[in-house]
Amino acid sequence: MPTAAGALLLLVPTTSYRLDDFRAAARRLGVPLVIGSDRCHRIEDAFGPQQDFVSLDYRRPERAAEQIAEGARDRPIRGIVPASDATAVIAALAAERLGLPRNPPEAARRAADKHASRVALRDAGLPVPAFALHHLDADPEAAARATAYPCVLKPLIFSASRGVIRADDPAGFVAAWRRIAHLLAATKAERRAREDGADRRVLIEAFVPGAEIALEGLLRSGRLEVLALFDKPDPLDGPYFEETIYVTPSRHPAALQAEAARIIGEGARALGLVEGPVHAELRLAPSGPVILEIAARSIGGLCSRTLRFGAGLTLEEILVAHAMGLPLAQVRREARASGVMMLPIPRRGILHGVAGVEAARAVPGVEDVVITVPEGHEVVPLPDGDSYLGFLFAKGEAPADVESALRAAHARLRFDIRMPLPVA
């Protein structure tokens, strides 16, 4: 049971997959839960009216923090957990108003801003790709002539590799630029992004060769505790960067893993982050690890389900306990290898069904198969889309066994995706 009065506030977008897992974690720990969301009626549809909900204006973080502080007068808040980059900013602002342990709001903003974080990490002498910021109203052909190749173009306001495109020459650069501009124009970007111009800018980065890894960590009073280090065995060389398999523990040399953890710890300090979850992405270049991202949130989607700690604790239980100030000893991941595969969308269309789910579950080592897209819904692959068809989970004695199980299970799945009939 909680050691102090008050509820946990979970800040979660309506598009998040993680509501169930955080709700279960709070229930297991005996923590009262308040769910803050930008569309409360969607949450009630999922969980029913018996839960406590608060509707927040995610487009205006300062206003959302004020709403949280006002509501805390009647329902005290003991801890706040954000589930996205945008909500990490709101969590920092609200925690500051409530006097709770937190990241400084300016640090949360910096981490959520692709360009600002690059600047802070570079200025701290940490390894990041060479980068430049461009406005989409500028001449793409002039920008292409001034760029070294290969490079990667990234819109500032999207996540999950949406709109991220590699270019190997000026013609590819201009095509990618125009595709990103079209995607941004066609997307209902949040009001905050339109007001600060983030939806009209693109970050150009040098492409960094090498394998990619992901680090899941927890900051406690400025000290980074590594919870897991994931390998991404599928090459992420472009032209798009759809992630698929994550496997832990890492198979890279121990010295390289230690260097990656050290760099992320220094990177978190450079950004000003001191408290709460960290999710980081790195490339293992020939010269050593290079930071791609340090986010003040935990891993996205349902990927956290592949992690267990200590006596079976979930990642969500660790984050809830930390936010609420509950006793939390040093956290160690279970000894067995584990992994997750985010099921890629092979083509655009309407999902009519998924065959082979039970056959995939029957693969030795596979723990579960979760299809997250309902039948009848449109699916859009990267770089235009922002989601996956579902998730595969596996465990085994060694990382190679987990990777093999995930690939074998994926091979048994068949996705019936059809183009809609033309309107007469």
VOGU-3710 file (C-alpha; in Angstrom, 3 decimals, decimal comma):
1> mptaagalll> 0,000/0,000/0,000  1,156/3,566/-0,586  3,243/5,125/2,154  1,693/8,570/1,678  -1,753/9,885/0,881  -2,598/10,798/-2,670  -3,219/9,270/-6,062  -1,057/8,567/-9,072  -1,803/10,706/-12,113  -1,158/8,851/-15,368
11> lvpttsyrld> -0,817/11,169/-18,366  -1,565/9,140/-21,448  -2,663/10,044/-24,989  -5,814/8,366/-26,224  -3,762/6,639/-28,935  -1,558/4,859/-26,360  -1,655/1,068/-26,016  -0,527/1,185/-22,379  -3,624/2,115/-20,398  -4,379/-1,485/-19,400
21> dfraaarrlg> -0,829/-2,165/-18,220  -0,564/0,957/-16,070  -4,010/0,373/-14,643  -3,031/-3,192/-13,671  0,223/-1,968/-12,116  -1,558/0,605/-9,953  -4,096/-2,001/-8,836  -1,387/-4,516/-7,878  0,471/-1,880/-5,855  -2,703/-0,595/-4,167
31> vplvigsdrc> -2,240/2,872/-5,645  -5,310/5,033/-6,406  -5,197/6,033/-10,074  -6,344/9,149/-11,899  -6,076/9,085/-15,692  -5,386/12,374/-17,437  -6,145/12,419/-21,138  -6,900/14,736/-24,002  -10,125/12,891/-24,904  -11,818/11,590/-21,754
41> hriedafgpq> -14,797/9,988/-23,453  -12,398/7,654/-25,295  -10,960/6,521/-21,968  -14,416/5,895/-20,520  -15,258/3,773/-23,559  -12,230/1,610/-22,736  -12,532/1,336/-18,960  -16,043/2,394/-18,029  -17,262/5,314/-15,920  -16,118/3,880/-12,586
51> qdfvsldyrr> -12,559/5,111/-13,051  -11,327/8,590/-12,155  -10,574/10,693/-15,218  -9,523/14,260/-15,849  -9,779/15,930/-19,240  -6,693/18,006/-20,065  -5,751/20,368/-22,872  -2,643/18,659/-24,211  -2,241/21,384/-26,830  -1,360/23,869/-24,071
61> peraaeqiae> 0,998/22,284/-21,510  0,896/25,275/-19,125  -2,893/25,178/-19,063  -2,912/21,396/-18,572  -0,558/21,787/-15,590  -2,874/24,418/-14,118  -5,820/22,048/-14,531  -3,907/19,321/-12,694  -2,958/21,656/-9,842  -6,548/22,876/-9,531
71> gardrpirgi> -7,881/19,324/-9,425  -5,274/18,309/-6,838  -6,921/20,615/-4,301  -9,816/18,185/-4,099  -7,964/14,974/-5,004  -4,317/15,100/-3,838  -1,751/13,853/-6,347  1,288/12,052/-4,947  3,028/11,124/-8,189  2,795/11,660/-11,953
81> vpasdatavi> 3,826/9,273/-14,736  3,898/10,486/-18,364  3,510/8,024/-21,235  4,717/10,219/-24,128  7,067/13,076/-24,977  4,277/15,654/-24,900  2,915/14,440/-21,571  6,441/14,446/-20,095  6,400/18,238/-20,447  2,987/18,476/-18,783
91> aalaaerlgl> 4,126/16,138/-15,991  7,167/18,318/-15,257  5,102/21,503/-15,187  2,413/19,974/-12,963  4,922/18,379/-10,579  6,650/21,729/-10,211  3,352/23,315/-9,162  2,646/20,467/-6,726  6,150/20,293/-5,269  6,743/16,697/-6,381
101> prnppeaarr> 10,050/15,130/-7,497  10,396/15,948/-11,170  12,409/16,849/-14,194  12,792/20,610/-14,624  10,173/21,712/-17,183  12,852/23,209/-19,431  14,660/19,840/-19,444  11,482/17,978/-20,394  10,886/20,482/-23,198  14,465/20,101/-24,395
111> aadkhasrva> 14,229/16,297/-24,476  10,953/16,431/-26,419  12,392/18,775/-29,060  14,492/16,911/-31,637  16,549/19,964/-32,561  16,988/21,441/-29,075  18,124/18,078/-27,722  20,659/17,723/-30,542  22,065/21,164/-29,737  22,348/20,420/-26,001
121> lrdaglpvpa> 24,048/17,061/-26,543  26,453/18,450/-29,135  27,364/21,403/-26,943  28,109/18,978/-24,101  30,645/17,223/-26,335  28,560/14,063/-26,704  28,428/12,051/-29,956  25,412/12,947/-32,111  24,945/12,950/-35,885  25,890/16,149/-37,713
131> falhhldadp> 22,644/18,082/-38,172  21,023/21,208/-39,585  17,534/22,662/-39,219  15,613/23,861/-42,277  12,275/25,573/-42,824  10,026/23,788/-45,294  9,225/27,081/-47,006  12,876/27,266/-48,111  14,174/25,980/-51,448  14,688/22,203/-51,127
141> eaaaratayp> 17,053/22,101/-54,081  19,340/24,674/-52,466  19,242/22,696/-49,203  20,027/19,520/-51,153  23,118/21,088/-52,699  24,389/22,097/-49,242  23,943/18,637/-47,717  26,409/15,759/-47,434  25,158/12,251/-48,270  23,770/9,924/-47,141
151> cvlkplifsa> 21,505/11,895/-44,829  18,227/11,473/-42,951  15,313/13,929/-43,018  13,130/14,104/-39,888  9,998/16,152/-39,186  10,075/17,657/-35,704  6,579/16,805/-34,496  6,168/13,089/-35,226  7,289/10,022/-33,293  7,830/6,302/-33,998
161> srgviraddp> 9,944/7,061/-37,123  6,969/8,601/-38,895  8,120/10,786/-41,763  11,781/9,801/-41,283  13,404/9,215/-44,696  16,952/8,543/-45,859  18,293/10,333/-48,938  21,420/9,267/-50,827  21,596/12,075/-53,366  20,068/15,504/-54,138
171> agfvaawrri> 17,159/14,020/-56,101  16,245/11,733/-53,219  16,619/14,642/-50,797  14,144/16,819/-52,704  11,665/13,939/-53,022  11,879/13,225/-49,288  11,535/16,929/-48,423  8,377/17,234/-50,503  6,926/14,015/-49,129  7,440/15,235/-45,552
181> ahllaatkae> 5,924/18,626/-46,405  2,878/16,894/-47,889  2,524/14,600/-44,863  2,687/17,536/-42,458  0,161/19,512/-44,462  -2,223/16,557/-44,553  -1,909/15,847/-40,833  -3,903/17,661/-38,216  -0,871/18,662/-36,188  -1,521/19,746/-32,647
191> rraredgadr> -2,066/23,471/-32,133  1,111/23,895/-30,104  3,210/22,676/-32,998  1,512/25,032/-35,462  1,988/27,999/-33,161  5,728/27,482/-32,652  6,362/26,536/-36,276  7,569/23,008/-35,528  5,240/21,611/-38,169  7,043/23,655/-40,852
201> rvlieafvpg> 10,592/22,627/-40,047  12,658/19,564/-40,869  15,843/18,269/-39,250  18,565/17,048/-41,618  21,046/14,628/-40,067  24,032/12,698/-41,292  23,221/9,007/-41,656  25,168/7,009/-39,066  26,055/3,451/-40,181  26,011/0,587/-37,738
211> aeialegllr> 23,697/-1,506/-35,603  21,078/0,194/-33,462  20,328/-0,432/-29,777  17,804/0,919/-27,283  18,300/1,600/-23,598  15,530/1,569/-21,022  16,440/3,332/-17,815  15,254/5,051/-14,665  16,665/8,282/-13,281  16,709/8,526/-9,499
221> sgrlevlalf> 17,949/11,878/-8,192  20,064/12,304/-11,310  21,579/8,807/-11,350  20,757/6,607/-14,319  19,871/3,004/-13,548  19,885/0,837/-16,666  16,851/-1,450/-16,693  17,451/-3,123/-20,052  19,578/-2,788/-23,161  17,902/-4,011/-26,340
231> dkpdpldgpy> 19,523/-5,107/-29,587  17,691/-4,388/-32,838  18,905/-7,234/-35,030  17,170/-6,069/-38,207  19,251/-3,487/-40,105  17,775/0,012/-39,982  19,436/1,485/-43,055  16,450/3,090/-44,750  15,012/4,489/-46,856  12,466/4,245/-44,017
241> feetiyvtps> 13,139/3,230/-40,439  10,390/0,876/-39,344  11,487/-0,858/-36,150  10,677/-4,536/-35,762  12,577/-6,742/-33,286  13,908/-5,776/-29,842  15,850/-8,436/-27,908  17,472/-8,225/-24,473  20,048/-8,814/-23,072  22,317/-7,288/-25,670
251> rhpaalqaea> 24,796/-9,499/-27,491  27,277/-6,668/-28,061  30,563/-6,656/-26,113  30,247/-5,681/-22,459  32,618/-2,741/-22,891  30,470/-1,348/-25,717  27,323/-1,748/-23,615  28,982/0,051/-20,704  30,057/2,891/-22,975  26,511/3,246/-24,321
261> ariigegara> 25,142/3,443/-20,768  27,788/5,996/-19,784  26,994/8,203/-22,768  23,262/8,108/-22,086  23,851/8,981/-18,432  25,926/11,986/-19,508  23,331/12,843/-22,132  20,535/12,883/-19,581  22,589/15,291/-17,477  23,277/17,474/-20,509
271> lglvegpvha> 19,539/17,699/-21,164  18,895/18,467/-17,495  16,867/15,309/-16,793  17,051/14,061/-13,204  13,952/11,978/-12,373  11,832/9,262/-13,921  11,888/7,031/-17,001  14,351/7,331/-19,872  14,144/5,690/-23,278  17,208/6,158/-25,472
281> elrlapsgpv> 18,229/5,088/-28,970  21,830/4,767/-30,158  23,774/3,758/-33,268  26,929/1,724/-32,868  29,139/3,525/-35,354  32,702/2,359/-36,069  33,903/5,205/-33,822  31,590/4,164/-30,960  28,012/4,743/-29,785  26,188/7,771/-31,219
291> ileiaarsig> 23,066/9,159/-29,529  19,943/9,302/-31,680  17,416/10,100/-28,944  17,024/10,475/-25,187  13,352/10,714/-24,222  11,915/11,457/-20,774  9,457/8,564/-21,017  9,458/4,799/-21,103  9,371/2,531/-24,161  6,270/2,835/-26,334
301> glcsrtlrfg> 3,573/0,527/-27,614  3,236/-2,795/-25,802  6,997/-3,388/-25,868  7,283/-3,102/-22,084  5,434/-6,414/-21,750  8,633/-8,210/-22,687  10,319/-6,965/-19,493  10,125/-8,457/-16,004  12,200/-7,497/-12,985  12,999/-8,983/-9,590
311> agltleeilv> 10,090/-11,125/-8,427  8,087/-10,558/-11,605  7,603/-6,790/-11,471  6,491/-5,134/-14,690  8,068/-1,950/-16,016  4,817/-0,130/-15,243  4,947/-1,288/-11,615  8,479/0,077/-11,304  7,441/3,445/-12,751  4,371/3,654/-10,518
321> ahamglplaq> 6,368/2,734/-7,407  9,066/5,274/-8,237  6,580/8,073/-8,871  4,719/7,338/-5,633  7,844/7,161/-3,497  7,289/3,506/-2,602  10,247/1,363/-1,516  12,158/0,305/-4,622  15,473/-1,487/-4,274  17,947/-1,770/-7,109
331> vrrearasgv> 16,015/-3,166/-10,051  17,360/-6,165/-11,935  15,864/-7,692/-15,056  15,028/-11,401/-15,023  17,801/-13,760/-16,128  16,022/-15,163/-19,202  16,343/-13,486/-22,574  13,220/-11,829/-23,919  12,086/-9,907/-26,941  9,269/-8,285/-28,834
341> mmlpiprrgi> 8,484/-7,871/-32,509  6,421/-4,923/-33,644  4,467/-6,319/-36,569  5,138/-4,155/-39,630  2,410/-3,048/-42,001  3,316/-4,458/-45,437  1,042/-2,219/-47,494  -1,741/0,318/-47,254  -5,346/-0,825/-47,174  -8,187/-2,089/-44,995
351> lhgvagveaa> -7,383/-4,927/-42,579  -9,892/-7,732/-43,178  -8,365/-10,300/-40,866  -5,273/-12,048/-39,522  -4,682/-15,772/-40,041  -2,157/-17,964/-38,277  -2,341/-16,403/-34,829  -2,674/-19,733/-33,022  0,078/-21,226/-35,167  2,326/-18,321/-34,220
361> ravpgvedvv> 1,508/-18,786/-30,528  2,499/-22,455/-30,869  6,095/-21,620/-31,798  8,345/-22,703/-28,892  9,373/-19,674/-26,878  6,536/-17,449/-28,016  4,653/-15,986/-25,057  1,856/-14,112/-26,813  0,577/-12,618/-30,043  -1,428/-9,403/-29,759
371> itvpeghevv> -3,105/-7,876/-32,803  -3,887/-4,252/-31,998  -5,584/-3,105/-35,213  -9,302/-3,985/-35,363  -10,666/-5,563/-38,518  -12,149/-3,002/-40,850  -9,604/-0,307/-39,995  -7,236/1,253/-42,492  -3,535/0,519/-42,032  -0,770/2,755/-43,367
381> plpdgdsylg> 2,914/1,733/-43,450  5,822/4,010/-42,643  6,851/6,668/-43,382  3,267/7,928/-43,673  1,723/5,836/-40,891  2,471/5,829/-37,176  1,441/2,429/-35,860  1,964/-1,328/-36,130  -0,360/-4,269/-36,714  0,424/-5,731/-33,309
391> flfakgeapa> 3,133/-7,328/-31,188  4,811/-10,718/-30,792  6,462/-11,632/-27,480  9,001/-14,396/-26,815  11,384/-15,621/-24,111  14,232/-18,104/-24,118  17,526/-19,124/-22,627  19,540/-17,012/-25,069  18,874/-13,905/-27,179  19,403/-15,890/-30,391
401> dvesalraah> 16,623/-18,301/-29,344  14,254/-15,378/-28,776  15,066/-13,807/-32,126  14,518/-17,124/-33,927  11,161/-17,654/-32,193  9,946/-14,174/-33,147  10,919/-14,633/-36,783  9,319/-18,092/-36,957  6,091/-16,809/-35,414  5,945/-13,851/-37,768
411> arlrfdirmp> 6,360/-16,181/-40,754  3,169/-18,011/-39,715  0,998/-14,892/-39,741  -1,002/-13,858/-42,782  -2,545/-10,403/-43,010  -5,544/-9,873/-45,264  -5,147/-6,241/-46,321  -7,255/-5,029/-49,222  -7,528/-1,763/-51,019  -10,984/-0,198/-50,605
421> lpva> -13,325/-0,344/-53,551  -13,437/2,882/-55,592  -16,437/5,111/-54,942  -18,841/5,001/-57,866
//
